[in-house]
Amino acid sequence: MSGRRGAAGRREKGRGRGSQGGRGSQGGRGSQAGGGSQGGRGSQGGGGSQGGRGSQGGRGSQTGGGSQGGGPAPPPSSTSPPPPSSTSQPPPSGKAPPSSSKEATRLATRPDFGTVGKPCVVRANHFLVNLVDKDLVLYEVAISPKASKGVNRLIISELVRLHLGTLRRKNCSTSTPRRDGKKYTVAIKEVGRADVHSLRQFLEGRLLDSPQDTIKALDIVLRQTPTNQHTILGQSFFSPHFEGRVDLHGGVDCWQGFYQSLRPTQMGLSLNIDISATSFYKGGRVTDFVSEYLHVRDLSTPLNSTNRKKLREALIGVRVETTYSSTRFRISDITELRLDELTFVDKKNNTMYVTDFFNMTYGLPIAYPHLPCLQAGHDKSVKFLPIEFCKIVPGQRYSKILNARQAAALMGAIRIRPKDHEDGILKMVEQNKYKTDSFARAFGLSVSNKMISINARVLPAPTLKYHRSTCTPQVGEWEMTGKKMVNGARVDYWTAINFSPWKTEREVQKFCNDLVVTCNSIGMDFKKFPCVALRVADSNNIESALRNLNQEIQGALNVQNERLQLLIVILPDTADSYGKIKKICETELGIVSQCLQSKYISKAGKAYRESVALKINVKVGGRNTVLNDAYRRQIPYLTDKATIIFGADVTHPPSGDDSSPSIAAVVASMDWPEVTKYKGLVSAQAPRKEMISDLYRGGESPGRMIRELLISFRQSTGKVPQRIIFYRDGVSDGQFGQVLLYELDQIKKACYSLGENYKPAVTFVVVQKRHHTRLFPEVHHGPNMHDPNMTVRTGNILPGTVVDRCICHPTQFDFFLSSHAGILGTTRPTHYHVLYDENKFTADGIQTLTNNLCYTYARCTRSVSIVPPAYYAHLAAFRARYYMEGNQLAKVKENVKDFMFYC
């Protein structure tokens, strides 16, 4: 029995408005993507860092913390309140810590609109929806026996066709036959009416609570026609008949589609439409898939164990249809034995070969007896399905990891220039024919076919401070030429190890010599010679080679009571080597490492070496650049009193993995007022749990992330944070209330544990990249004809473009900010939503601060697309995946944890 709701009895009540789309990673799973650009998140060069949110282009400049070198920060004030310390005791047990549940039940409202910046006009892929007052009825629909979503949709469609008149009654029950002979009982019960009047009041800002039932009911109406015509994935629709289908090879296709969601905005209801693409299994014979997927032409020979394992991983969960009976099954496994070795016990208790059964029952000789056999069902109900008699049912998403070639082809289909992207959306709107849609017309809905034009602003770039110089970025980027790091770190003890069989010791030695020269030329104090000789090691024995090297280093440095500050590692070509090296260095040996891909060593130029140098500087405690106004204490809401900025994110295990834990990471600034140096902590928690479990742990020995980072801030700056700004990544709209109630409560309890009267003002901001709003320039110019006052070279909007009108929430405090210059594809602005604000930010205050922080990212001399603390939290959480030992997370060594090791 499955309980569902429907609008006006037409179908079950709509799902939530969660958006889809990855974080712009190039190679990940065959995830749906919506044409986002790869610009502004990370740098291509240097460090062999795997798993960033990388942008291509831009030299990697790092911003970290440290006190070595020029440009020290102004001395701390002596008037700060009593600081928390690592020995602080919790308040008396008789007093309960404060709970924020009551005060945080309502999200922050917009205080005003921003005015800072140069005015401009942009277009957004939102289309106005006009609504006629009509009486909308909500029904609860129960279908028995329980069926899949697809079958439920067919049942509802059949029900409407056969019994539309009956459905107008408040309650009814009927049986609907299906083509497979099954009968389903459908019970329908009226549960309420959609309040269109309240929706209008909400859209006009006169009502704070969103009438979600009404919005979802209307969303269902607009989704009904595409639901009947296309393959549905979440909020998106796909079809092999849309233009742009691409063969990804290996039995996989890229299908084009569109995302659609009805959203409440300041200008009324809008339909957010974007073009999308994702990977699907090719429909057709399973034997064809096997040949293409495994690159095997001759299927008459047995598969080896490696290929059988690959095939099993690719096909488990896939729906197939048999050629002899047209029955559909879901594959549960692949047999270890070959088909001609398989036997089963029939109803007469006789043992029979599977090959004989198919020959005798269906008259089908077996052409590929040496292949394994597909299995459907489990335990006693297992069914054997010979591969050659099965076809893959079309329209099934391919969610496995794409290989490099497939990922590149998929990204090529997604990364399209802004003009082409906008044209593609408009063409999709035209194809969908919303104006003549029978469901929309029946419910009094009409959709405009024109994108919305919005008055936006371009925020000015901040001035950056280097050692004895400043610079102002131009179009989101700047050069290191003639500049030195604001705080160049000192490196006395370093060495290198080469795991690549393709690079000679001489090549590595030359690169290291050149790197040392580059580091010193841009402000570091880097000793010329390593503390122990450079090593060449076998990539098959990475762990033992690192342990042996560490023992030798300890022996050489123990006399001086020093530790190795940096290990340069030349990576081998094996895919898992990076994770092994990071895990053993950071959780066992306590070594900060900089990994480099071997292909860059011989041809590395100055730009590449500078990129690596900037990463190294922050990893060993230096800072590359800081905001000049922060140094001069002239940034509102930041430099007037001690402020700590947090970033938090949770990464989840891959699709299909329900046992591995999720990883939470929290970082916090350690160098007020400059806020460029961040300490990071990680924690494992229940699989797919989005709320961070380890923010605070009470009891007689309170501790964990927030408390530990507050104490570290005090120890680093000599100040007690009087203001907390918390940037939280990875939270969807539907989780706002839950994450705010729980995580804000944990933050306040952590503060209370450090002192009964310690109540810093908290601002909680959600950072969202997984949405489908795109901003386009008002006028598109041809290649090499861009107007520098309107677009960047790629035709994207200018960095610093901010929108807080029209397409934003009717009453809540949110804005879209494109802080980076999109290099590839179409810029995806970041959506910032202020959920809670005790610091009384103005719109200009939070928008300007957020944009300025995007110029302080540690790994590139470009502004990045999301605020750095949220970005760092993602990097730290991703790095911690390498630390897993079963379901346990190895701990990072204390001497490593104090640095930005995750960069």
C-alpha positions in Angstrom: 0.0 0.0 0.0 1.5 3.3 -1.0 0.1 6.7 0.1 0.2 9.5 -2.4 -1.4 12.8 -3.0 -2.7 14.4 -6.1 -3.8 17.8 -7.5 -7.4 17.7 -8.6 -7.2 13.9 -8.7 -4.9 14.0 -11.7 -1.9 12.3 -10.1 0.0 12.0 -6.9 1.3 15.1 -5.1 4.5 16.4 -6.5 7.9 15.8 -5.1 10.0 18.6 -3.5 12.0 21.1 -5.4 15.4 19.6 -4.9 17.8 20.6 -7.7 20.1 18.4 -9.5 23.5 18.9 -10.9 27.0 18.2 -9.9 29.7 20.5 -8.7 31.3 20.8 -12.0 33.7 17.9 -11.5 35.0 16.7 -14.8 35.2 13.0 -14.3 32.8 11.9 -11.6 29.8 9.7 -11.9 27.5 9.9 -14.8 25.6 12.6 -13.0 23.1 14.9 -14.4 24.5 18.3 -15.1 23.0 21.5 -16.3 25.6 23.3 -18.3 27.6 24.9 -15.6 30.9 26.5 -16.3 34.2 25.2 -15.0 35.7 28.5 -14.0 36.7 29.9 -10.8 36.9 26.8 -8.6 40.5 25.9 -8.1 43.4 25.7 -10.5 44.5 23.4 -13.1 48.2 23.5 -12.4 50.2 22.2 -9.6 50.0 19.7 -6.9 48.3 16.7 -8.4 45.4 17.5 -6.2 42.6 15.2 -7.0 39.1 15.9 -6.2 39.0 19.7 -6.1 36.2 21.6 -7.7 38.7 22.7 -10.2 38.5 25.4 -12.7 40.8 25.2 -15.6 43.0 28.2 -16.1 44.3 30.7 -13.7 47.5 30.3 -11.8 47.1 28.7 -8.4 47.8 31.3 -5.8 47.3 30.3 -2.2 46.2 32.4 0.7 47.0 30.9 4.1 48.2 32.1 7.4 51.5 32.6 9.1 53.7 35.3 10.5 56.9 34.9 8.5 57.9 37.6 6.0 56.7 41.1 5.3 53.3 42.7 5.9 52.5 41.7 9.5 49.0 42.3 10.7 48.3 45.2 13.1 48.7 44.2 16.8 45.7 42.8 18.6 43.7 45.0 20.9 44.1 44.6 24.6 40.5 45.3 25.3 39.0 41.9 24.3 36.8 40.0 26.8 38.1 37.0 28.7 39.1 34.4 26.2 38.0 30.7 26.1 40.8 28.3 26.6 41.4 24.6 26.2 40.9 24.2 29.9 37.6 26.1 30.0 35.0 24.3 32.1 31.3 24.0 31.0 28.7 26.0 33.0 27.3 24.3 36.1 25.2 21.3 35.3 22.2 22.8 36.9 21.9 25.3 34.1 20.9 23.9 30.7 22.6 25.4 27.7 20.3 27.6 25.6 18.3 26.1 22.8 17.8 28.1 19.6 14.8 26.1 18.4 12.2 28.7 19.2 14.1 31.7 17.9 15.2 29.9 14.7 11.9 28.6 13.6 11.5 31.4 11.1 14.1 32.2 8.5 15.6 35.6 8.3 13.7 38.2 6.2 15.3 40.6 3.7 16.4 43.8 5.5 16.8 45.8 2.3 18.1 45.6 -1.3 21.7 46.1 -2.3 22.8 49.3 -4.0 26.6 49.0 -4.2 28.0 48.3 -7.7 27.7 49.3 -11.3 24.1 48.8 -12.6 23.6 46.4 -15.5 20.8 44.2 -17.0 20.9 40.4 -17.2 18.5 37.8 -18.3 17.6 34.8 -16.2 16.2 31.4 -17.3 12.9 32.1 -15.4 9.6 32.4 -17.2 6.6 34.2 -15.7 3.6 32.1 -14.9 0.2 33.8 -14.7 -2.4 32.1 -12.5 -6.2 32.4 -12.7 -8.1 31.9 -9.4 -9.4 28.4 -9.5 -10.6 26.0 -6.9 -7.8 23.3 -6.6 -8.6 20.2 -4.7 -5.9 18.0 -3.1 -6.5 14.3 -2.8 -4.7 11.5 -1.0 -4.3 8.5 -3.3 -3.5 5.0 -2.1 -2.6 2.3 -4.6 -2.6 -1.4 -3.7 -0.7 -3.6 -4.3 2.4 -1.4 -4.0 4.0 -0.6 -7.3 6.9 1.4 -8.7 6.6 5.1 -9.5 6.4 4.4 -13.2 3.6 1.9 -12.8 1.8 4.4 -10.4 1.9 7.0 -13.1 0.4 4.6 -15.6 -2.3 3.7 -13.2 -3.3 7.3 -12.5 -3.4 8.1 -16.2 -5.6 5.0 -16.8 -7.8 6.0 -13.9 -8.3 9.5 -15.2 -9.2 8.2 -18.7 -11.7 5.7 -17.4 -13.2 7.4 -14.4 -12.8 11.1 -14.7 -16.4 11.8 -13.7 -16.2 9.6 -10.7 -13.1 11.3 -9.5 -14.9 14.5 -8.9 -16.5 13.1 -5.8 -14.7 13.6 -2.5 -14.0 9.9 -1.8 -14.1 6.9 -4.0 -12.4 3.5 -4.6 -12.1 1.7 -7.9 -10.1 -1.1 -9.5 -8.1 -0.4 -12.6 -6.8 -3.3 -14.9 -3.3 -3.2 -16.3 -2.0 -4.7 -19.5 -0.1 -7.4 -17.7 -3.4 -8.7 -16.2 -2.9 -7.4 -12.7 -5.6 -5.4 -10.9 -4.8 -2.4 -8.7 -7.2 -0.9 -6.2 -7.0 2.9 -6.0 -8.5 4.7 -3.0 -9.0 8.4 -3.3 -9.7 10.7 -0.4 -10.1 14.5 -0.5 -7.7 16.0 2.1 -7.9 19.7 1.4 -7.9 22.6 -1.0 -5.1 24.6 -2.4 -5.3 28.1 -1.2 -4.6 30.3 -4.2 -5.4 33.5 -2.2 -2.7 32.7 0.4 -0.2 32.0 -2.5 -0.9 35.5 -3.9 -0.4 37.1 -0.5 2.9 35.2 -0.1 4.1 36.3 -3.5 3.3 39.9 -2.6 5.3 39.7 0.6 2.3 40.0 2.9 2.5 36.4 4.1 5.8 34.8 5.4 4.9 31.2 5.4 5.1 29.6 2.0 1.9 27.6 0.9 3.9 24.6 -0.2 0.9 22.4 -1.0 -0.4 25.0 -3.5 2.9 25.5 -5.2 3.5 21.7 -5.5 0.0 21.1 -6.8 0.6 23.7 -9.6 4.1 22.3 -10.3 2.5 18.9 -10.8 0.1 20.4 -13.4 2.9 21.9 -15.4 4.9 18.6 -15.2 2.1 16.3 -16.3 2.6 16.6 -20.1 6.4 16.1 -20.1 5.9 13.3 -17.6 3.7 11.5 -20.1 6.2 12.1 -22.9 9.7 11.8 -21.5 12.0 9.8 -19.1 11.9 11.5 -15.7 15.0 11.9 -13.4 14.2 14.0 -10.4 13.1 17.4 -11.6 14.4 16.8 -15.2 13.1 15.2 -18.3 15.2 13.4 -20.9 14.6 11.9 -24.3 16.8 10.3 -27.0 14.9 12.3 -29.5 16.1 15.7 -28.3 18.9 17.2 -30.3 22.5 16.7 -29.0 22.4 12.9 -28.3 26.1 11.8 -28.0 27.6 8.3 -28.1 29.8 8.1 -25.0 31.0 4.6 -26.1 31.2 1.7 -23.8 27.5 1.0 -24.0 26.6 4.4 -22.8 24.8 7.4 -24.5 24.4 11.0 -23.4 20.8 12.2 -23.6 19.8 15.8 -23.7 16.9 17.0 -21.6 15.5 19.9 -19.6 15.1 20.8 -16.0 11.8 22.4 -14.9 10.6 23.7 -11.5 7.9 26.1 -10.4 9.4 28.6 -8.0 7.9 31.5 -5.9 9.8 34.7 -6.6 9.4 38.5 -6.0 7.8 39.0 -9.3 5.3 36.1 -8.8 5.4 32.5 -9.9 8.2 31.6 -12.3 9.1 28.5 -14.2 12.8 27.8 -13.9 13.9 25.9 -17.1 17.4 24.8 -18.0 18.9 22.4 -20.5 20.5 19.3 -19.0 22.4 16.2 -20.1 23.2 12.9 -18.4 24.3 9.4 -19.3 22.0 6.5 -20.1 22.5 2.8 -20.9 22.1 2.1 -24.6 18.9 0.2 -25.2 19.4 -3.0 -27.1 20.8 -6.5 -26.8 22.9 -7.2 -23.7 25.5 -9.0 -25.8 26.1 -5.7 -27.7 26.6 -3.9 -24.4 29.0 -6.6 -23.2 31.1 -6.3 -26.4 31.2 -2.5 -26.2 31.7 -2.2 -22.5 34.4 -4.7 -22.2 36.0 -4.0 -25.6 35.6 -7.7 -26.5 34.8 -8.6 -30.0 34.7 -12.4 -29.7 32.1 -13.5 -27.1 32.6 -17.2 -27.8 35.5 -17.3 -25.4 35.0 -17.2 -21.6 35.4 -13.9 -19.7 38.2 -13.7 -17.2 37.5 -12.9 -13.6 38.4 -9.2 -14.0 36.0 -8.7 -16.9 33.3 -10.7 -15.1 33.6 -8.4 -12.1 33.4 -5.3 -14.3 30.3 -6.6 -16.0 28.7 -7.4 -12.7 29.3 -3.9 -11.4 27.9 -2.4 -14.6 24.7 -4.5 -14.9 23.5 -5.0 -11.3 20.2 -3.1 -10.9 19.6 -2.7 -14.7 16.2 -3.7 -16.1 16.2 -6.1 -19.0 13.5 -7.6 -21.2 13.7 -11.2 -22.4 13.3 -11.8 -26.1 11.5 -15.1 -25.6 8.7 -13.8 -23.4 8.9 -10.0 -23.4 9.0 -10.1 -19.6 11.0 -7.6 -17.7 13.4 -8.3 -14.8 15.9 -6.4 -12.7 19.3 -7.9 -12.7 20.4 -8.9 -9.2 23.6 -10.6 -9.9 25.8 -12.4 -12.5 26.7 -16.0 -12.0 30.2 -17.1 -11.2 29.8 -20.2 -13.4 29.5 -20.2 -17.2 26.0 -20.7 -18.7 26.8 -24.3 -19.9 27.8 -25.2 -16.3 24.6 -24.0 -14.6 22.0 -26.4 -13.4 18.8 -26.0 -11.4 16.2 -28.3 -9.8 12.8 -28.3 -11.6 9.4 -28.7 -10.1 9.7 -32.5 -10.3 12.9 -32.4 -8.3 15.0 -33.2 -11.3 18.4 -31.5 -11.9 18.5 -29.9 -15.3 21.0 -27.8 -17.2 19.9 -24.2 -17.9 21.0 -24.6 -21.6 18.8 -27.7 -22.0 15.8 -25.9 -20.4 15.9 -23.1 -22.9 16.4 -25.5 -25.8 13.6 -27.7 -24.8 11.1 -25.1 -23.6 11.6 -22.3 -26.1 13.5 -24.1 -28.9 16.4 -21.7 -28.4 19.9 -23.0 -29.0 22.6 -21.3 -27.0 25.2 -19.4 -29.1 27.4 -18.2 -26.2 27.5 -21.0 -23.6 30.9 -19.7 -22.2 29.4 -16.4 -20.9 28.1 -16.1 -17.4 24.3 -15.8 -16.9 22.2 -13.0 -15.6 20.3 -13.5 -12.4 17.0 -11.9 -11.3 15.5 -12.3 -7.9 17.2 -13.6 -4.7 17.5 -16.7 -2.7 14.8 -19.4 -3.6 13.2 -17.2 -6.3 16.3 -16.8 -8.5 15.7 -16.8 -12.2 18.5 -17.4 -14.8 18.5 -15.2 -17.8 21.0 -16.0 -20.6 22.7 -12.8 -21.7 21.9 -13.5 -25.4 18.2 -13.6 -24.8 18.0 -10.3 -22.9 17.7 -6.7 -24.1 18.4 -3.6 -21.9 15.3 -1.6 -21.4 15.8 1.9 -22.8 15.7 5.0 -20.6 17.8 3.8 -17.7 20.3 6.3 -16.2 23.9 5.2 -16.1 25.1 6.2 -12.6 28.5 4.4 -12.6 31.8 6.2 -12.8 32.5 7.4 -16.3 36.0 6.8 -17.7 38.1 9.8 -18.8 36.9 9.6 -22.4 33.3 9.4 -21.5 33.5 12.2 -18.9 35.2 14.4 -21.5 32.5 13.7 -24.0 29.7 14.4 -21.5 31.3 17.6 -20.4 31.6 18.6 -24.0 27.9 18.2 -24.4 27.3 20.3 -21.2 29.8 23.1 -21.6 28.3 25.4 -24.2 28.7 29.1 -24.6 26.2 31.4 -23.0 24.5 32.4 -26.2 24.1 28.7 -27.3 22.9 27.9 -23.8 20.2 30.6 -23.8 19.1 29.6 -27.4 18.9 26.0 -26.3 16.6 26.9 -23.4 14.3 29.1 -25.6 14.1 26.3 -28.1 13.1 23.8 -25.4 10.4 26.2 -24.2 9.1 26.5 -27.7 9.1 22.7 -28.1 7.2 22.2 -24.8 4.3 24.4 -26.0 3.2 25.5 -22.6 0.7 28.0 -24.1 -1.3 25.1 -25.6 -0.7 22.6 -22.8 -4.1 21.1 -22.0 -3.4 20.5 -18.3 -2.0 24.1 -17.8 -5.1 25.6 -19.6 -7.5 23.4 -17.5 -6.0 24.8 -14.3 -5.8 28.4 -15.5 -2.0 28.6 -15.9 -0.2 30.4 -18.7 3.6 30.5 -19.1 5.5 33.3 -20.9 7.9 32.3 -23.6 10.3 35.1 -22.8 13.2 35.1 -20.3 13.0 37.6 -17.5 15.2 40.7 -17.7 16.6 41.8 -14.3 18.3 44.9 -13.0 21.6 43.6 -11.5 24.8 45.1 -10.2 28.5 44.4 -10.7 30.3 44.7 -7.4 33.8 46.2 -7.5 36.8 43.9 -7.0 38.7 44.4 -3.7 42.3 45.6 -3.5 44.7 42.9 -2.5 47.7 43.4 -0.4 51.1 41.8 -1.1 54.4 42.4 0.5 55.1 46.1 0.1 52.6 46.4 -2.8 48.9 46.2 -3.7 46.9 45.2 -6.7 43.3 45.4 -7.9 42.2 42.4 -10.0 40.8 43.0 -13.4 37.9 40.8 -14.6 38.3 38.4 -11.7 42.1 37.7 -12.2 45.5 39.1 -11.5 49.2 38.3 -12.0 52.0 37.5 -9.6 54.5 39.3 -11.7 56.6 41.7 -9.6 54.8 40.7 -6.4 55.9 38.8 -3.3 53.7 36.9 -0.8 52.4 39.0 2.1 53.7 36.4 4.5 56.2 34.1 2.9 56.8 31.0 5.0 60.3 29.7 6.0 61.1 26.1 4.9 64.4 24.8 6.4 63.7 21.0 6.3 62.3 19.5 3.1 63.0 16.6 0.7 61.5 14.9 -2.3 60.6 11.3 -3.3 60.0 10.1 -6.9 57.5 7.3 -7.5 57.3 7.8 -11.2 59.3 5.3 -13.3 59.2 7.8 -16.2 61.2 10.5 -14.5 65.0 10.3 -13.9 66.6 11.5 -10.7 68.3 14.2 -12.7 64.9 15.5 -14.0 63.5 15.6 -10.5 66.5 17.2 -9.1 66.4 20.0 -11.7 62.7 20.6 -11.1 63.3 20.9 -7.3 66.1 23.3 -7.8 64.0 25.5 -10.1 61.1 25.3 -7.6 63.3 26.5 -4.8 64.4 29.4 -6.8 60.8 30.3 -7.7 59.7 30.0 -4.1 62.4 32.4 -2.9 61.7 34.8 -5.8 58.1 35.4 -4.7 58.7 35.8 -1.0 59.4 32.5 0.7 62.6 31.7 2.6 63.2 28.2 1.2 66.4 26.5 2.0 68.3 25.5 -1.2 69.2 21.9 -0.2 67.0 19.1 1.1 67.6 17.8 4.7 68.1 14.3 3.2 68.9 13.3 -0.4 66.1 13.0 -2.9 64.8 9.4 -3.3 63.6 7.2 -6.1 61.1 4.6 -4.9 59.0 1.7 -6.3 55.4 2.7 -6.8 54.4 -0.8 -5.7 55.7 -0.1 -2.2 54.5 3.4 -1.5 53.7 2.8 2.2 57.0 1.2 3.1 59.0 3.7 1.1 57.4 6.6 2.9 57.9 5.0 6.3 61.6 4.2 5.6 62.2 7.8 4.4 60.5 9.1 7.5 62.7 7.0 9.8 65.8 8.4 8.1 64.5 12.0 8.4 63.8 11.5 12.0 67.2 10.2 12.6 68.8 13.2 10.8 66.6 15.8 12.5 66.2 14.4 16.1 69.6 15.9 17.0 68.3 19.3 16.2 64.8 18.6 17.7 63.1 19.5 14.4 60.5 18.0 12.1 60.3 17.7 8.3 58.2 20.7 7.1 57.5 19.6 3.5 57.7 16.4 1.4 57.6 16.8 -2.4 56.2 13.7 -4.0 56.3 12.9 -7.7 53.3 10.7 -8.3 53.3 7.4 -10.3 50.6 6.9 -12.9 48.5 4.5 -10.8 45.1 5.9 -9.9 45.0 5.2 -6.2 48.5 6.4 -5.3 47.5 10.0 -4.4 45.1 8.8 -1.7 47.6 6.3 -0.3 50.3 9.0 0.0 48.0 11.6 1.6 46.6 9.1 4.1 50.0 7.8 5.4 51.6 11.3 5.4 48.7 13.1 7.2 47.4 10.4 9.6 50.4 8.2 10.3 53.7 10.1 9.8 52.6 13.7 10.4 54.1 15.1 7.2 52.8 17.9 5.0 53.2 16.9 1.4 52.9 18.5 -2.0 52.1 15.9 -4.7 53.0 16.6 -8.4 52.0 14.8 -11.5 55.0 13.5 -13.4 53.9 14.8 -16.8 54.4 18.4 -15.6 58.0 17.9 -14.3 60.0 18.1 -17.5 58.0 20.8 -19.2 57.2 22.9 -16.1 57.5 26.6 -16.8 57.6 29.5 -14.5 53.8 29.8 -14.3 53.5 26.2 -13.2 56.2 26.5 -10.6 54.6 29.7 -9.2 51.3 27.8 -8.9 53.0 25.1 -6.9 54.9 27.6 -4.8 51.7 29.3 -3.8 50.2 26.0 -2.7 53.3 25.1 -0.7 53.3 28.5 1.1 49.9 28.0 2.7 50.6 24.4 3.5 53.6 25.4 5.6 51.9 28.3 7.4 52.4 31.3 5.1 49.9 33.6 3.4 50.0 34.7 -0.2 47.7 37.8 -0.2 45.1 39.4 2.0 42.4 41.9 1.5 43.9 45.4 1.8 40.8 46.8 3.6 41.0 43.9 6.1 44.6 44.7 6.8 43.6 48.3 7.3 40.5 47.3 9.4 38.0 48.9 7.1 35.6 46.1 6.2 32.2 46.4 7.8 30.9 43.3 9.7 34.4 41.9 9.8 37.2 44.2 11.2 35.3 46.2 13.8 35.4 43.3 16.3 36.9 39.9 16.4 35.1 37.8 13.8 35.6 34.1 13.0 34.3 32.8 9.7 33.3 29.1 9.5 32.8 26.9 6.4 31.0 23.5 6.6 30.2 20.8 4.1 29.2 17.1 4.1 30.2 14.7 1.4 28.3 11.4 0.9 29.4 8.0 -0.4 28.9 7.2 -4.1 25.6 6.2 -5.5 24.7 2.6 -4.5 27.0 2.6 -1.5 24.7 2.6 1.6 27.3 1.4 4.1 30.2 3.9 3.9 29.8 6.8 6.2 29.3 10.4 5.1 32.2 12.8 5.9 31.6 16.2 7.5 34.2 18.9 7.5 34.3 22.3 9.3 37.0 24.9 8.7 37.4 28.2 10.6 39.6 31.3 10.0 42.5 31.7 12.3 44.0 35.1 11.4 41.5 37.9 12.1 41.2 40.5 10.7 42.6 39.2 7.4 40.6 35.9 7.4 42.7 34.0 4.9 44.1 31.1 7.0 41.7 28.3 7.9 42.1 25.3 10.2 40.0 22.3 9.2 38.5 19.4 11.2 36.8 16.3 9.7 34.4 13.7 11.1 32.6 10.5 10.0 28.9 10.1 10.5 25.9 8.0 9.5 25.6 7.3 5.7 23.8 10.1 3.8 23.1 12.1 6.9 23.3 15.8 6.0 23.1 17.3 9.5 26.6 17.5 10.9 26.7 15.3 14.0 29.9 16.3 15.5 29.6 20.1 15.7 29.4 19.9 19.5 29.6 17.1 22.1 28.4 17.8 25.6 29.0 16.0 28.9 31.7 16.4 31.5 34.3 16.8 28.8 32.6 18.9 26.1 34.4 19.3 22.8 34.5 18.7 19.0 34.5 20.9 16.0 33.0 24.3 16.9 34.4 24.4 20.4 37.9 23.2 19.3 38.0 25.8 16.5 36.9 28.6 18.8 39.7 27.7 21.2 42.2 27.6 18.4 41.1 31.0 17.2 41.8 32.4 20.7 45.2 30.7 20.8 46.1 32.0 17.3 44.9 35.6 17.5 44.7 36.3 21.3 41.1 37.3 20.7 37.7 35.9 21.6 35.4 35.8 18.6 32.5 38.2 19.2 30.9 37.5 15.8 30.4 34.2 14.0 29.7 34.0 10.3 28.9 30.4 9.3 28.8 29.5 5.6 27.1 26.1 5.1 27.5 24.3 1.8 25.4 21.4 0.4 22.0 22.1 1.9 18.9 22.0 -0.3 15.8 24.2 0.2 13.8 21.5 1.9 16.5 21.0 4.6 16.7 24.7 5.6 14.6 24.4 8.7 16.1 21.1 9.8 19.8 22.2 9.4 19.2 25.6 11.0 17.4 24.2 14.0 20.0 21.5 14.7 23.3 23.1 13.6 22.6 26.6 15.0 21.6 24.9 18.3 25.0 23.1 18.3 26.9 26.3 17.6 25.3 28.1 20.5 25.8 25.2 22.9 29.5 25.0 21.9 29.8 28.8 22.8 27.9 28.3 26.0 30.2 25.5 27.0 33.1 28.0 27.0 31.4 30.5 29.3 27.9 31.0 30.6 27.9 34.6 29.3 29.7 33.9 26.0 27.1 34.6 23.3 28.7 35.8 20.1 26.3 37.0 17.4 25.8 34.4 14.7 25.0 34.7 11.0 24.1 31.4 9.3 24.4 31.4 5.4 23.6 28.5 3.1 25.7 28.2 0.0 24.1 26.5 -3.0 25.6 25.6 -6.4 23.2 22.8 -7.2 20.5 24.9 -8.7 19.5 25.7 -12.3 19.3 29.5 -12.4 21.6 30.9 -15.1 22.3 34.5 -15.8 23.0 35.8 -19.3 24.2 39.1 -20.5 21.6 41.4 -22.0 23.4 41.5 -25.3 25.5 38.6 -26.8 28.5 39.4 -28.9 30.3 37.1 -31.3 33.6 35.4 -30.6 36.4 37.9 -30.0 33.9 40.7 -30.0 32.9 40.9 -26.4 32.2 44.2 -24.7 34.6 44.3 -21.6 32.0 46.5 -19.8 29.3 43.7 -20.2 31.0 40.3 -20.5 34.2 38.4 -20.1 36.0 36.9 -23.2 33.9 33.7 -23.0 30.6 35.7 -23.3 29.7 35.2 -19.6 28.6 37.9 -17.3 31.2 39.9 -15.4 32.6 38.6 -12.1 30.9 40.4 -9.2 27.4 40.3 -10.8 24.9 40.1 -8.0 21.1 39.8 -8.2 18.8 40.2 -5.2 15.6 41.2 -7.0 12.9 39.6 -9.2 14.0 35.9 -9.2 14.9 35.9 -5.5 12.6 34.8 -2.6 9.6 37.1 -2.0 10.5 37.8 1.7 13.6 35.9 2.7 17.2 37.1 2.7 18.9 35.6 -0.4 20.9 36.6 -3.5 22.7 35.2 -6.5 26.3 36.1 -6.9 28.6 35.3 -9.8 31.9 36.1 -8.2 34.2 34.5 -10.8 34.8 34.8 -14.5 33.4 31.7 -16.2 36.1 30.1 -18.4 34.2 27.2 -19.9 30.6 26.9 -20.6 28.0 29.1 -18.9 28.5 30.7 -15.6 26.5 29.1 -12.7 26.0 31.8 -10.1 26.1 30.8 -6.5 22.9 31.2 -4.5 23.5 32.5 -0.9 20.6 32.3 1.5 20.9 33.9 4.9 18.9 31.7 7.2 19.7 33.4 10.5 21.3 36.8 11.3 22.0 38.2 14.7 24.7 40.5 13.2 22.0 42.6 11.4 23.8 42.5 8.0 22.5 44.8 5.3 22.2 43.4 1.8 25.2 45.4 0.7 27.2 44.2 3.8 26.8 40.5 3.2 27.0 40.7 -0.6 30.2 42.8 -0.6 31.9 40.7 2.2 31.1 37.4 0.4 32.3 38.8 -3.0 35.6 40.1 -1.4 36.3 36.8 0.3 36.1 35.0 -3.1 39.3 36.8 -4.0 41.2 35.2 -1.1 41.1 31.6 -2.2 44.5 30.0 -1.6 45.1 28.1 -4.8 44.7 30.5 -7.7 45.1 34.1 -8.7 41.5 34.3 -9.7 38.3 34.9 -7.8 36.4 31.7 -7.3 32.8 30.8 -7.6 31.9 30.0 -4.0 33.1 31.7 -0.8 36.5 30.1 0.2 35.5 28.7 3.7 32.8 26.6 2.1 35.2 25.6 -0.6 37.9 24.6 1.9 35.3 22.5 3.8 34.5 20.6 0.6 38.2 20.0 0.0 38.8 18.8 3.6 35.8 16.5 3.5 36.9 15.1 0.1 40.4 14.5 1.4 39.1 12.6 4.4 37.7 10.0 2.1 41.2 8.8 1.8 41.5 8.3 5.5 38.8 5.7 5.8 39.8 2.3 7.4 36.6 0.2 7.0 34.0 2.5 8.5 36.4 4.3 10.8 38.2 7.6 10.0 41.9 7.8 10.8 42.8 10.9 12.7 44.9 13.7 11.2 48.1 14.3 13.2 48.1 17.4 15.4 51.1 19.0 13.7 49.4 18.6 10.3 46.0 19.7 11.4 47.2 23.2 12.3 48.0 23.9 8.6 45.9 24.1 5.5 47.0 20.6 4.5 43.8 20.0 2.4 44.8 22.7 -0.2 
